[in-house]
């Protein structure tokens, strides 16, 4: 297939269609949703929690959480003092062993739907540590940028996910596809200016405008985490958790 990037060890694509098309041909997949699913997973798992991705945000999510004796995270606008949300800051005090269901239409959906041999969660915070672990695995790797959604539910490519994917791909060993090389180049450009330009991208501006500037700062805290986060039996966790 002309789109499978099969001549290269390191591959990059966008969204659910990219995941479904390319994941059967690789050893490991990394889901990247910097603002904010992947960052939320990193913050939670680095503190010893387990995070269950889930596709839907309706009553099915509550039933799914109850079946797993887990707490259901709500949207940022619904955040309460006693609950968690799709805000990394809200998850900063999770306790080891806590179970959290974290629905989202992007990174969580992709993780829930992934049929890859091995599925990992990556972001800017754990980019280098995750790549270090992936370099111990044989076979090709695929990094998927989740992106955002337009009003008609179509994919909106998001700069922060391209940068996060490039940060992981750039630390991996192996030949890079043209798509992967482009992601790496964008990451290097943003790293060179301390990610200041990234802080003015559309997704970051949206969150800052809604009062979540701390979420943006936490999400762009490059290499601040040592968590290697893998999906096993339906939940993400980090074996040797460390924040």
Backbone as numpy.savetxt, mean C-alpha at the origin, in Angstrom:
# Nx Ny Nz CAx CAy CAz Cx Cy Cz
2.08 -12.28 -24.37 1.24 -11.08 -24.37 2.11 -9.84 -24.37
1.75 -8.88 -25.17 2.60 -7.70 -25.35 2.71 -6.86 -24.08
1.74 -6.97 -23.17 1.72 -6.11 -21.99 2.28 -6.77 -20.73
2.77 -8.00 -20.82 3.09 -8.72 -19.59 4.46 -8.42 -19.01
5.30 -7.67 -19.74 6.64 -7.29 -19.26 7.48 -8.52 -18.90
7.22 -9.62 -19.58 7.83 -10.90 -19.20 9.32 -10.99 -19.50
9.86 -10.04 -20.23 11.31 -10.04 -20.49 12.10 -9.46 -19.33
11.41 -9.04 -18.27 12.07 -8.34 -17.17 11.71 -8.97 -15.83
12.64 -8.88 -14.88 12.42 -9.41 -13.55 11.54 -8.49 -12.70
11.63 -7.19 -12.94 10.90 -6.22 -12.15 9.85 -5.54 -13.02
8.60 -5.59 -12.59 7.48 -5.13 -13.41 6.60 -4.17 -12.62
5.93 -3.29 -13.35 5.10 -2.27 -12.72 3.82 -2.09 -13.51
2.70 -2.00 -12.77 1.41 -1.73 -13.41 0.49 -1.00 -12.43
-0.70 -0.64 -12.95 -1.68 0.10 -12.18 -2.95 -0.71 -11.96
-3.53 -0.60 -10.78 -4.89 -1.00 -10.49 -5.22 -2.47 -10.58
-6.50 -2.75 -10.43 -6.98 -4.13 -10.38 -6.75 -4.86 -11.70
-6.94 -4.16 -12.81 -6.74 -4.80 -14.11 -5.28 -5.21 -14.29
-4.38 -4.33 -13.89 -2.97 -4.66 -13.97 -2.60 -5.82 -13.06
-3.16 -5.82 -11.86 -2.92 -6.91 -10.92 -3.39 -8.24 -11.50
-4.61 -8.27 -11.99 -5.16 -9.52 -12.51 -4.43 -10.01 -13.75
-3.95 -9.08 -14.57 -3.29 -9.47 -15.81 -1.88 -9.99 -15.60
-1.14 -9.40 -14.67 0.28 -9.72 -14.55 0.64 -10.60 -13.36
-0.20 -10.63 -12.31 0.19 -11.37 -11.10 0.36 -12.87 -11.30
-0.36 -13.53 -12.23 -0.15 -14.97 -12.37 1.25 -15.33 -12.86
2.00 -14.36 -13.34 3.30 -14.65 -13.95 4.48 -14.25 -13.08
4.23 -13.90 -11.81 5.31 -13.45 -10.94 5.32 -14.24 -9.64
6.42 -14.11 -8.92 6.58 -14.79 -7.64 5.95 -14.00 -6.50
6.01 -12.66 -6.60 5.50 -11.82 -5.52 4.93 -10.53 -6.09
3.89 -10.05 -5.42 3.24 -8.79 -5.78 3.31 -7.85 -4.58
3.55 -6.57 -4.87 3.50 -5.54 -3.83 2.39 -4.56 -4.18
1.47 -4.34 -3.24 0.39 -3.37 -3.41 0.82 -2.06 -2.76
0.74 -0.97 -3.52 1.16 0.34 -3.02 -0.01 1.32 -3.09
-0.43 1.81 -1.93 -1.48 2.82 -1.81 -1.04 3.77 -0.70
-0.20 4.75 -1.07 0.48 5.59 -0.08 -0.49 6.42 0.75
-1.49 7.02 0.10 -2.48 7.84 0.81 -3.87 7.22 0.69
-4.22 6.20 1.55 -3.47 5.98 2.77 -3.46 4.51 3.21
-4.06 3.60 2.44 -4.21 2.23 2.90 -2.88 1.60 3.29
-1.89 1.66 2.39 -0.61 0.99 2.67 0.08 1.59 3.89
-0.02 2.90 4.04 0.58 3.55 5.21 -0.14 3.12 6.48
-1.46 3.03 6.43 -2.22 2.55 7.59 -1.81 1.13 7.96
-1.63 0.28 6.96 -1.22 -1.10 7.22 0.17 -1.12 7.85
1.07 -0.30 7.34 2.42 -0.25 7.90 2.40 0.21 9.35
1.69 1.29 9.62 1.62 1.82 10.99 1.04 0.77 11.94
0.01 0.07 11.50 -0.64 -0.93 12.35 0.24 -2.17 12.56
0.73 -2.72 11.45 1.48 -3.97 11.53 2.84 -3.79 12.18
3.43 -2.62 12.03 4.71 -2.38 12.68 4.57 -2.33 14.20
3.34 -2.20 14.67 3.07 -2.21 16.11 2.45 -3.53 16.56
2.44 -4.51 15.67 2.02 -5.85 16.05 0.57 -6.18 15.81
-0.15 -5.32 15.11 -1.56 -5.60 14.80 -1.68 -6.44 13.54
-2.87 -6.95 13.31 -3.21 -7.65 12.08 -4.27 -6.83 11.34
-4.10 -6.67 10.04 -5.03 -5.87 9.26 -5.67 -6.73 8.17
-6.99 -6.77 8.17 -7.74 -7.49 7.15 -8.20 -6.51 6.08
-7.77 -6.68 4.84 -8.34 -5.86 3.77 -9.74 -6.36 3.44
-10.58 -5.44 2.99 -11.94 -5.81 2.60 -12.41 -4.88 1.51
-13.13 -5.42 0.56 -13.50 -4.67 -0.62 -14.64 -3.67 -0.38
-15.60 -4.04 0.45 -16.82 -3.25 0.58 -16.84 -2.46 1.89
-17.54 -1.31 1.87 -17.61 -0.46 3.06 -19.03 -0.38 3.62
-19.89 -1.31 3.20 -21.28 -1.30 3.67 -21.45 -2.26 4.84
-22.66 -2.73 5.06 -22.93 -3.61 6.21 -22.16 -4.92 6.15
-21.72 -5.31 4.97 -20.91 -6.52 4.85 -19.59 -6.39 5.60
-19.06 -5.18 5.67 -17.79 -4.96 6.37 -17.93 -5.24 7.86
-19.05 -4.80 8.45 -19.25 -5.04 9.88 -19.38 -6.54 10.16
-20.11 -7.24 9.31 -20.25 -8.69 9.49 -18.90 -9.38 9.33
-18.14 -8.95 8.36 -16.80 -9.50 8.12 -15.92 -9.31 9.35
-15.99 -8.13 9.97 -15.18 -7.85 11.16 -15.64 -8.70 12.34
-16.93 -8.82 12.53 -17.44 -9.61 13.65 -17.04 -11.07 13.53
-17.03 -11.60 12.32 -16.64 -12.99 12.11 -15.18 -13.23 12.48
-14.38 -12.19 12.45 -12.95 -12.32 12.73 -12.55 -11.70 14.07
-13.56 -11.38 14.86 -13.32 -10.76 16.17 -12.41 -9.55 16.02
-12.73 -8.73 15.02 -11.89 -7.58 14.68 -12.67 -6.29 14.81
-11.94 -5.18 14.93 -12.54 -3.86 14.96 -12.61 -3.31 13.54
-13.74 -2.77 13.17 -13.91 -2.20 11.83 -13.48 -0.74 11.83
-12.51 -0.41 10.99 -12.10 0.97 10.84 -13.15 1.72 10.01
-13.37 2.98 10.34 -14.36 3.80 9.65 -13.64 4.79 8.74
-14.40 5.56 7.99 -13.79 6.59 7.15 -13.26 7.72 8.03
-12.38 8.53 7.49 -11.80 9.63 8.26 -12.88 10.53 8.85
-13.90 10.83 8.08 -14.95 11.75 8.52 -15.78 11.18 9.67
-15.75 9.85 9.83 -16.51 9.20 10.90 -15.66 8.88 12.12
-14.40 9.24 12.09 -13.48 8.88 13.15 -14.00 9.31 14.53
-13.93 8.40 15.50 -14.29 8.71 16.87 -13.07 8.54 17.76
-13.17 9.00 18.99 -12.04 8.90 19.92 -11.72 7.45 20.28
-12.68 6.55 20.07 -12.47 5.16 20.48 -12.24 4.21 19.30
-12.23 4.75 18.07 -12.10 3.88 16.91 -10.94 4.23 16.01
-10.74 3.40 15.02 -9.70 3.60 14.04 -10.34 3.96 12.70
-9.55 4.59 11.84 -10.05 4.99 10.54 -8.96 4.83 9.50
-9.27 5.22 8.28 -8.30 5.19 7.20 -7.40 6.43 7.31
-6.95 6.66 8.51 -6.02 7.74 8.85 -4.86 7.13 9.60
-3.64 7.22 9.07 -2.49 6.64 9.76 -2.34 7.15 11.20
-2.65 8.42 11.43 -2.51 8.97 12.77 -3.43 8.26 13.75
-4.63 7.88 13.30 -5.58 7.21 14.18 -5.10 5.83 14.61
-4.15 5.28 13.88 -3.66 3.91 14.14 -2.33 3.90 14.87
-1.87 5.05 15.27 -0.53 5.17 15.85 -0.42 4.52 17.22
-1.56 4.25 17.86 -1.52 3.67 19.21 -2.13 2.27 19.26
-2.18 1.58 18.13 -2.72 0.22 18.16 -1.85 -0.67 19.03
-2.45 -1.70 19.56 -1.75 -2.61 20.46 -1.42 -3.93 19.76
-0.34 -4.57 20.15 0.01 -5.86 19.56 -1.15 -6.85 19.69
-1.42 -7.55 18.60 -2.48 -8.55 18.61 -3.85 -8.03 18.21
-4.02 -6.72 18.11 -5.31 -6.19 17.69 -5.61 -6.60 16.24
-6.89 -6.82 15.97 -7.34 -7.17 14.63 -8.19 -6.01 14.10
-7.84 -5.56 12.92 -8.52 -4.40 12.34 -8.93 -4.72 10.92
-10.18 -4.47 10.59 -10.66 -4.55 9.20 -10.61 -3.14 8.63
-9.91 -3.00 7.50 -9.66 -1.68 6.94 -10.12 -1.63 5.48
-11.40 -1.34 5.25 -11.90 -1.28 3.87 -11.40 -0.02 3.16
-11.18 -0.14 1.87 -10.91 1.02 1.02 -11.15 0.61 -0.42
-11.46 1.58 -1.30 -11.76 1.23 -2.69 -10.52 1.05 -3.55
-9.34 1.20 -2.97 -8.11 1.14 -3.76 -7.18 0.04 -3.25
-6.27 0.36 -2.35 -5.31 -0.65 -1.88 -5.95 -1.83 -1.18
-7.00 -1.59 -0.41 -7.65 -2.68 0.29 -8.37 -3.61 -0.69
-9.04 -3.01 -1.65 -9.71 -3.81 -2.68 -8.71 -4.70 -3.42
-7.59 -4.11 -3.82 -6.57 -4.88 -4.55 -6.03 -6.03 -3.70
-5.77 -5.73 -2.43 -5.24 -6.76 -1.53 -6.26 -7.88 -1.32
-7.52 -7.50 -1.16 -8.59 -8.47 -0.96 -8.76 -9.37 -2.17
-8.57 -8.81 -3.35 -8.78 -9.55 -4.59 -7.52 -10.28 -5.09
-6.39 -10.02 -4.49 -5.14 -10.59 -5.01 -5.14 -12.12 -4.95
-4.77 -12.73 -6.08 -4.62 -14.18 -6.16 -3.15 -14.55 -6.38
-2.27 -13.62 -6.12 -0.84 -13.84 -6.34 -0.29 -14.90 -5.39
0.84 -15.49 -5.76 1.47 -16.48 -4.89 1.77 -15.87 -3.52
2.33 -14.67 -3.54 2.63 -13.95 -2.31 2.30 -12.47 -2.53
1.62 -11.87 -1.57 1.21 -10.48 -1.68 1.75 -9.70 -0.49
2.44 -8.60 -0.80 3.04 -7.74 0.22 2.41 -6.35 0.15
2.54 -5.61 1.24 2.05 -4.24 1.30 3.23 -3.30 1.42
3.32 -2.34 0.49 4.45 -1.43 0.47 4.03 0.02 0.44
4.89 0.88 0.98 4.66 2.32 0.96 6.02 3.01 1.06
6.03 4.30 1.16 7.30 5.01 1.29 7.98 4.69 2.61
7.21 4.45 3.64 7.77 4.22 4.97 8.62 2.95 5.05
8.19 1.89 4.37 8.91 0.61 4.49 9.56 0.17 3.18
9.76 1.11 2.26 10.23 0.77 0.92 11.53 -0.03 0.91
12.55 0.47 1.59 13.86 -0.18 1.53 13.87 -1.52 2.26
13.23 -1.57 3.42 13.21 -2.82 4.19 12.44 -3.90 3.45
11.33 -3.53 2.84 10.56 -4.50 2.07 11.38 -4.99 0.88
12.04 -4.08 0.18 12.86 -4.48 -0.97 13.99 -5.40 -0.54
14.57 -5.14 0.60 15.64 -6.00 1.12 15.14 -7.43 1.28
13.93 -7.57 1.80 13.36 -8.91 1.96 13.03 -9.53 0.60
12.43 -8.75 -0.28 12.06 -9.28 -1.59 13.28 -9.73 -2.38
14.41 -9.12 -2.13 15.63 -9.52 -2.84 16.11 -10.92 -2.44
15.57 -11.45 -1.35 15.91 -12.82 -0.95 15.04 -13.84 -1.65
14.02 -13.39 -2.35 13.09 -14.29 -3.05 13.49 -14.41 -4.51
13.39 -15.60 -5.04 13.67 -15.80 -6.46 12.43 -15.49 -7.28
12.64 -15.30 -8.57 11.51 -15.08 -9.47 11.17 -13.62 -9.65
10.39 -13.31 -10.67 10.02 -11.92 -10.97 9.08 -11.34 -9.92
9.16 -10.01 -9.78 8.31 -9.28 -8.85 7.50 -8.23 -9.60
6.29 -8.01 -9.11 5.38 -7.03 -9.69 4.97 -6.04 -8.62
5.12 -4.76 -8.91 4.65 -3.71 -8.00 3.45 -3.04 -8.65
2.36 -2.98 -7.90 1.10 -2.41 -8.39 0.81 -1.11 -7.64
0.67 -0.03 -8.39 0.22 1.24 -7.81 -1.31 1.24 -7.82
-1.90 1.46 -6.67 -3.36 1.37 -6.54 -4.07 2.52 -7.25
-3.55 3.73 -7.11 -4.22 4.89 -7.67 -5.47 5.26 -6.88
-6.16 6.28 -7.38 -7.40 6.75 -6.78 -8.54 6.51 -7.76
-9.74 7.02 -7.43 -10.91 6.82 -8.29 -11.49 8.15 -8.71
-11.91 8.23 -9.97 -12.71 9.36 -10.42 -14.16 9.15 -9.97
-15.00 10.15 -10.21 -16.40 10.07 -9.78 -17.14 8.92 -10.43
-16.71 8.51 -11.64 -17.36 7.39 -12.31 -16.73 6.05 -11.95
-15.87 6.05 -10.94 -15.20 4.86 -10.40 -14.08 4.34 -11.30
-13.69 5.09 -12.31 -12.55 4.68 -13.12 -11.26 5.05 -12.41
-10.18 4.43 -12.80 -8.88 4.63 -12.15 -8.33 6.02 -12.42
-7.90 6.70 -11.35 -7.15 7.95 -11.49 -5.72 7.70 -11.01
-4.75 7.60 -11.92 -3.37 7.40 -11.48 -2.96 8.49 -10.49
-2.30 8.09 -9.42 -1.94 9.01 -8.34 -0.42 9.09 -8.22
0.09 10.31 -8.22 1.54 10.51 -8.19 2.18 9.83 -6.99
1.55 9.94 -5.81 2.16 9.37 -4.61 2.35 7.86 -4.71
1.45 7.17 -5.40 1.60 5.73 -5.56 2.69 5.39 -6.58
2.82 6.21 -7.61 3.91 6.03 -8.57 5.25 6.21 -7.88
5.35 7.23 -7.03 6.59 7.48 -6.29 6.88 6.33 -5.32
5.86 5.89 -4.58 6.06 4.79 -3.64 6.48 3.51 -4.34
5.86 3.22 -5.47 6.24 2.04 -6.24 7.68 2.15 -6.72
8.06 3.34 -7.20 9.42 3.54 -7.67 10.46 3.39 -6.57
10.10 3.79 -5.35 11.02 3.63 -4.23 11.31 2.18 -3.92
10.32 1.32 -4.08 10.51 -0.11 -3.86 11.27 -0.73 -5.02
10.84 -0.43 -6.24 11.47 -1.01 -7.43 12.94 -0.62 -7.52
13.27 0.60 -7.14 14.64 1.06 -7.26 15.60 0.36 -6.31
15.07 -0.25 -5.27 15.91 -0.97 -4.31 15.93 -2.48 -4.56
15.25 -2.92 -5.62 15.21 -4.34 -5.95 16.30 -4.70 -6.95
16.74 -5.93 -6.87 17.73 -6.45 -7.81 17.03 -7.09 -9.00
17.61 -6.91 -10.19 17.04 -7.52 -11.37 16.80 -6.51 -12.47
16.49 -7.02 -13.64 16.23 -6.14 -14.78 14.86 -5.49 -14.66
14.78 -4.21 -14.98 13.54 -3.45 -14.84 12.89 -3.23 -16.20
11.59 -3.40 -16.25 10.83 -3.08 -17.46 10.85 -1.57 -17.68
10.54 -1.11 -18.88 10.44 0.34 -19.10 9.46 1.00 -18.14
8.37 0.31 -17.84 7.39 0.86 -16.90 8.00 1.00 -15.51
8.73 -0.02 -15.08 9.38 0.03 -13.77 10.46 1.11 -13.73
11.23 1.23 -14.81 12.28 2.26 -14.87 11.68 3.65 -14.74
10.56 3.88 -15.37 9.91 5.19 -15.29 9.48 5.50 -13.87
8.93 4.51 -13.18 8.54 4.71 -11.78 9.76 5.03 -10.92
10.86 4.34 -11.15 12.09 4.59 -10.40 12.58 6.01 -10.63
12.55 6.46 -11.86 13.01 7.81 -12.18 12.17 8.87 -11.48
10.85 8.67 -11.45 9.98 9.62 -10.77 10.28 9.63 -9.27
10.51 8.46 -8.70 10.88 8.40 -7.28 12.17 9.16 -7.02
13.19 8.93 -7.82 14.47 9.59 -7.60 14.34 11.11 -7.69
13.55 11.58 -8.61 13.33 13.03 -8.74 12.69 13.59 -7.47
11.72 12.88 -6.94 11.04 13.37 -5.74 11.90 13.22 -4.49
12.67 12.16 -4.42 13.56 11.99 -3.27 14.60 13.10 -3.24
15.07 13.52 -4.41 16.11 14.54 -4.49 15.67 15.87 -3.89
14.38 16.17 -3.96 13.91 17.43 -3.38 13.21 17.23 -2.03
13.51 16.07 -1.40 12.95 15.81 -0.08 11.45 15.60 -0.08
10.91 15.19 -1.22 9.48 14.92 -1.39 8.61 16.17 -1.20
9.23 17.35 -1.31 8.46 18.58 -1.13 7.45 18.77 -2.25
7.82 18.42 -3.48 6.89 18.55 -4.59 5.73 17.56 -4.44
6.04 16.38 -3.92 5.01 15.37 -3.69 3.95 15.88 -2.72
4.38 16.70 -1.77 3.44 17.26 -0.80 2.43 18.21 -1.40
2.65 18.58 -2.67 1.70 19.46 -3.35 0.88 18.73 -4.42
0.95 17.40 -4.43 0.18 16.64 -5.41 -1.31 16.67 -5.04
-2.15 16.25 -5.96 -3.61 16.37 -5.77 -4.10 15.66 -4.52
-3.65 14.43 -4.31 -4.14 13.66 -3.16 -3.71 14.29 -1.85
-2.47 14.79 -1.79 -1.98 15.44 -0.58 -2.76 16.73 -0.31
-2.99 17.51 -1.34 -3.74 18.75 -1.18 -5.16 18.49 -0.67
-5.76 17.42 -1.16 -7.11 17.07 -0.70 -7.11 16.80 0.80
-6.16 15.99 1.27 -6.13 15.63 2.68 -5.78 16.83 3.55
-4.82 17.63 3.11 -4.47 18.82 3.88 -5.67 19.75 3.97
-6.39 19.91 2.86 -7.57 20.76 2.85 -8.66 20.29 3.79
-8.70 18.99 4.07 -9.71 18.42 4.96 -9.21 18.32 6.40
-8.01 18.85 6.65 -7.49 18.86 8.01 -6.64 17.67 8.40
-6.14 16.92 7.41 -5.36 15.72 7.71 -3.90 15.86 7.27
-3.32 17.01 7.55 -1.92 17.23 7.16 -0.97 16.26 7.86
-1.30 15.84 9.09 -0.44 14.89 9.81 -0.42 13.54 9.11
-1.53 13.15 8.49 -1.56 11.89 7.73 -0.59 11.96 6.56
-0.57 13.10 5.90 0.33 13.28 4.76 1.79 13.21 5.22
2.11 13.89 6.29 3.47 13.88 6.82 3.90 12.46 7.19
3.03 11.73 7.84 3.35 10.36 8.24 3.53 9.46 7.02
2.72 9.67 6.00 2.78 8.84 4.80 4.04 9.07 3.99
4.60 10.28 4.05 5.79 10.61 3.28 7.07 10.49 4.10
7.00 9.83 5.26 8.17 9.67 6.14 9.00 8.49 5.63
9.79 8.75 4.62 10.51 7.72 3.87 11.45 6.89 4.75
11.34 5.58 4.60 12.20 4.61 5.28 12.20 4.74 6.81
11.07 5.11 7.36 10.95 5.22 8.82 10.53 3.91 9.47
10.21 2.90 8.66 9.68 1.64 9.19 10.52 0.45 8.73
10.65 -0.53 9.61 11.35 -1.77 9.28 10.38 -2.93 9.04
9.12 -2.62 8.87 8.10 -3.67 8.75 8.10 -4.30 7.36
8.17 -5.62 7.33 7.96 -6.39 6.10 6.59 -7.04 6.24
5.64 -6.58 5.44 4.23 -6.90 5.67 3.71 -7.79 4.55
3.24 -8.98 4.94 2.76 -9.94 3.94 1.33 -10.37 4.26
0.58 -10.63 3.22 -0.80 -11.10 3.35 -0.79 -12.62 3.50
-1.31 -13.10 4.61 -1.40 -14.54 4.86 -2.74 -14.83 5.53
-3.44 -15.81 4.98 -4.74 -16.20 5.52 -5.70 -15.01 5.65
-5.61 -14.13 4.69 -6.57 -13.03 4.63 -6.22 -11.78 5.40
-5.07 -11.77 6.09 -4.71 -10.58 6.85 -3.24 -10.23 6.65
-2.95 -8.94 6.77 -1.57 -8.47 6.73 -0.99 -8.48 8.13
0.28 -8.89 8.21 1.00 -8.79 9.48 2.49 -8.71 9.19
3.23 -8.28 10.21 4.68 -8.20 10.10 5.28 -9.11 11.15
6.00 -10.14 10.71 6.54 -11.14 11.64 7.39 -10.53 12.74
8.44 -9.81 12.35 9.30 -9.16 13.34 8.93 -7.69 13.41
7.76 -7.41 13.98 7.24 -6.05 13.88 8.16 -5.07 14.62
8.36 -3.92 13.94 9.20 -2.84 14.50 8.87 -1.56 13.78
8.54 -0.54 14.52 8.19 0.73 13.92 9.35 1.64 13.72
